[in-house]
Amino acid sequence: MEDNNLGGSGFSTNAKSFLIKCKRVWSTLKKPSRKEFEMVAKISAIGIVILGLFGFLISIVIKMIAG
């Protein structure tokens, strides 16, 4: 059978490795500038509006077809 490393040292080694990787990622993160944040917010808002319009148009088409 295959060893799943769920016991003792295997789990602690995996957990420690995961925490080290998390720490490395966390140290490379930076707070976005106001300009970057506004750009991401605008792009996200545009995407939400486009998806909403598609959904609305699809619902109108289905209502027209259904009668």
N, C-alpha and C positions, 0 to 999 in steps of 0.2 A: 504494500500500500504506500501511497504518497504521504510524506510528512507535511502537515499544514503549518508548522511553526506557530501553533497557538499557545504553546506552553512556555513558561519561564523566560529564558533568555532571548528566544526568537522574537517574542512580542516586544520586549523592552528595547531590543536592537532596532526593530522596525520603527517603534515610536520615537526613539532618539534620532534616528535618521530623518524621520518626517519633521521633527521639530527643528533640526539643523537646516533643512531645506526651507522651512517656513521663515526662519530667522533671516536667511540669505535673501529671500524674496522681499521680506518686509524692509530690509535695509536698503534695497534698491528703489523702493517706491518713493514717489514725491507727490506733494500736493499740487494739483493742476492750477495753472494760473487762471485768473478771471476770464481771460480771452479763450483759453482752452475749454473751460467749463461752459461758457456761453455757447461755443461752437457745438459741443456735444449735446447740450440741451436743445439747441435749435434743430439739429439733425434728428434727434430723437422725437421731438414734437412733430416735425414734418413727416416722419415715418408713421407715427401714430395717426395723424390726420389722413394720410394716404390709405392706410389700412381701414380706417373708419369709413372713408368714401367708397372703397371697394365693397365693403360689407353692405353699406347702404344701397349701392347700385345693384348688387346681387339680390338683395331683398326686394327691391322694386321690380326687377326682372321676373323673379319667382312669383310675385303677386300678380303681375300682368299675365303670365303664362297660366297660373292656376285659376285666374278668372276673377 
